[in-house]
Amino acid sequence: MTGDNPLRIEHIPVENSHPAGGVIALWTIDRPDKLNSLNAEVNAALMSACDAAESDDAVRVIIITGAAPSTPPEGKRAKPASFVAGADISEFVGKSSEDVRPIFESNPWEAIWNLSKPTIAMIDGFALGGGSEIALSCDLRIATPRSKFGTPEINLGLIPGGGGTQRLCRLLGYGRAMEMVMGGEMIGGDEAHRIGLINHLAEVDDLRDKTLDIAQNLGSKSPHTIRVAKAAVRAALEQPFSAGVVHERALFCALFDTADKEIGVSAFINREQAEWKGA
């Protein structure tokens, strides 16, 4: 880990950005010697980064990943790859419900989930417990075949506490969510892709390029329309179907009063590249 900052932030320019100056924010959780496990410092850094990204118009897409393993000392075995291997369990020792409730009421999972901008989890290695919940809090998940997913909290006498039971059920359905939560076993990247836990599978050497390609595509869209699209799809999780359709229609119609609708329609008709205003 570099210095005392457990979260490295890199800004990658969006190609042909409109409005100009758009960037992809790449956040790297940087505790490789602890398999990038979540502790109080990481949680605080993620929540702070969410606040900063939400208020920064230049940030169009956010990618979250874990630091690669450090080079081991001579004669020592390298640690395995890890996105986030879960919570730092040492912080649970001796804690009561009164101790943990405020920690879990103000948490990075909801901070990530509530971002209005697209989020992508770029996963290589372990995504377990709280790490799996970080991935589930993102809009898209891209992983390598050697990645491992699971909610092993049951083996500690606990259950997921960062929204895992709810997001797994909505993403995978009741049966698979029950199996993962109650069984506590890990599944590999291939199986995670097969059941829809992740959107794309990429080889280790291709993971960054694949993720950035998707982020560049999202970053090239109208920032305003992207936020509206995300809000419309999210509404399907919160509302009955009929109410969701009404909500979608209201959002759709409101977009007809935006500059970007006129820009997009004109660009399509004239076979030109849309130069969004972001409103």
N, C-alpha and C positions, 0 to 999 in steps of 0.2 A: 504494500500500500504506500502511496506517495504522500508524505507528510501525515497530517492528522485528518485529512478529508476522506471519508469513506465512500464518497460519490464523485467520480470524475465526469465532467460534462464537456462534450465536444460539439461544436456547431459546424454542420456540413452544409454548404450552400445548396439551395434548391436550384436546379438548372432551369434557365429561362423563367425565373420567378416573376409572377405578377400577382399583387404588387411587388415591386422590386425589393430585394433584400431578404427574401424568405430563407429560412434555414431549417434543417432537420436537427433536432437536439438528441444527441446520443448520450445516454446516461449509463455509466458503468459502475456497478456496485463493486467496490474495491477492497475486499477482504479475502484475497485468494487463499491465504494461509488458514482461514476459518471456513473455507468453501463458500465464501460470500454470504455467510449466514447473517440474518437480521439481528441487530441489537439496537439499543436506544439511539445511538449516534446515526446509524444508517436510516432508521425510521425518521428521525428529525431531518436528516439531509434530504430524503425523498419528499417529505411534506413541504420543505422549503423550496425545493426545485419545482414542485407542482405549482406553488403559488407564483413563482417567478415566471414559469412558462405560460401560465394562464394569462398573465397580464402583459406578456411580450408579444406584440403583433407579428414580429419577425418569425417566431417559432410556429411552423406549420404542422410538423409531425414530431412525435417523441418516440424514440426507441430506447428500451431498457434491456440491459444485458448484464452479465457478470464477468468479472476479470478472469483472464486465463490463469492457470496455475503458475506459480513462481518457479523459476529454475531451482531444483533442489541442490543442497550441498553435495559434494562428491561422495558417492557411496550411499546416498539416501534415495529412497524411491519418491518419484514425483507424486503430488496429490492429484486426484482425478479432476476432470473438468467439472465445473459447477456453475449453473445460472445463479441460483440461490438455494442452498441446501436446507433451508428452514430457518426457524428462529434460533437464536443463541440460547440453548436450553439452560445454561448456567444462570441466566437471569430469572428463571422460573423458581429456583430453589427457595423454599420458605415463603413464597408469596401467597397472600390470601386473595379472596375475591375483591376486597376493598383496594388492594394494591394494584391489581391488574385491570380493573374495570376502566379507570381513567386512561390507561395506556391504550386499551383497545377501542375506546370510544373516540379517541383522536388518533387516527392511524393512517399509515401510508396506503393501505389497500383502497380505502374510500377516497383518499386524496387523488390517487391515480384514476379510479373509476369515475370520479366527478369531473375530470378534465373535459373540456368541450372540444379539444383537438384530438386527432387520431393518435392512438398509442399502439405500439408494436412491441411484443416481447421477443427478443432474439435469444434463443435458448440453446445452450450447448452443455450437456451434462445434467447434474442433479437439479430438479425443480420440485422440491419436497416441502410439505407443510406450508409454512408462510411463504416460501418461494413459489410453490404452486399457486398460491393465492395471489401473489404479485402478477404472475402470468395470466391468471383468470381475470384480473382487474383490467388487463389491457384489451383492446378491441380485436387485435390479431395476434396470433402466436406462430412463430416459425422456429423449427427445431431441427436438430441433427438426429440421425438414427441412434447414436449412443446416448441420447438424453434419457433421463429417467424421471417419471412423474409419479407423485403419490401424496396421499394425506395420511401419514403414519401417526398422527396425534393419538389415535386410539391405543397405541402401544405405550403411551405415557399416561394413560388414564384420562385423556382429554379428547376433545373434538376440535375440528377446525374453528378458529375464532376470528378469521379475517374475511368472512363472507364465503368461504369455500363450500359449505353445504348448500347455500342458495345458488351460487353461480354454477357449480357442477350440475345441479339438478336442472337448471334452465338450459345449460349447454348440452348435456349428455342424456337427460331424462332421468326419471326416478330410479330405475333399476340399476343403471351403471353408477349413478351417484352413490346409492346405498352400498354397492359392492366396494367402491373405492374408500368411502368414509369408514365403513364398519370393518372391512378387511385389512386396511392399512398397508396393502402391498403395493409395490412399484410396478409400473408398466413402462415399456420401452417406447422409443420414438415412433417405430413403425406401427405399433398398436395404438398409440395416441393419435396418430394420423388417421388410422383406419376408423376409429370411433368418433372422430371429429373434435377431439380435444385440441388439436393444433390445426392450423390452416394449411401449412406447407411443410414439407420435409426437404432438407437440403444437406448435402455432404458438408463436413466440417470446413473444408477449404472454400466452399461456395456460400457459406451461411451469411457472411457480411454482405457480399455482393447481392445475393438474393433479397435480403432484407432491405438494403438501400434502394434496390430497383423498385420495390413496392412502395417504400417511403417517398421516393422521387415522384412516382405516379400520383400518390395522394397529395403531395406537396404542390403539384402543378395545377390542382383544381382551385376553384374559387374558395378562399378561406371561409367566407361567410356561408356559402352553400354547403361546404363540408360540415360545418358545425350544425346546420339545420338537418342535414342527412343523418348525422349521428344521433341527434335528439329524436328524430322520427323513428329510427330503428330501436333505440333504447325504450321508447314509449311502449313498444310491444311487450316488454318485460313487466311493465307496471300497470297496464290497462287491459280491460277486456277487449276482445277483437273489434267489436263494433265501435267502441269509443276510440280505439287506436286508428281506425280508418277515418273517423271524423277528424281526429287530431292531425293525421297525415294530410288530409285535404286542406285543412286550414293553413298548414305550413307551406304546402304546394302553392296555394293561391297567393299567399303573402309574398312569395318569391317573384311574382309577376310585377311587383312594385319596386324591384331592385335594379340597380344599374347592371349588375352582373348577368341578369337574365337577358337583357337587351344585347349585351356584349356577346354572350354565348350563342344566342340565336343568330345574330348577325355574322359571327365568325363561322358558324356551321353553314349558313347559306352561301357565304362568299368563299368557303373552303380556306379559311385563314386560321391562324393560331389566336385563340382568345387571350386578350390582355386584360385580366381581371382587375377590377377596382377594389374588390374585397367588401362590397356593400350592395 
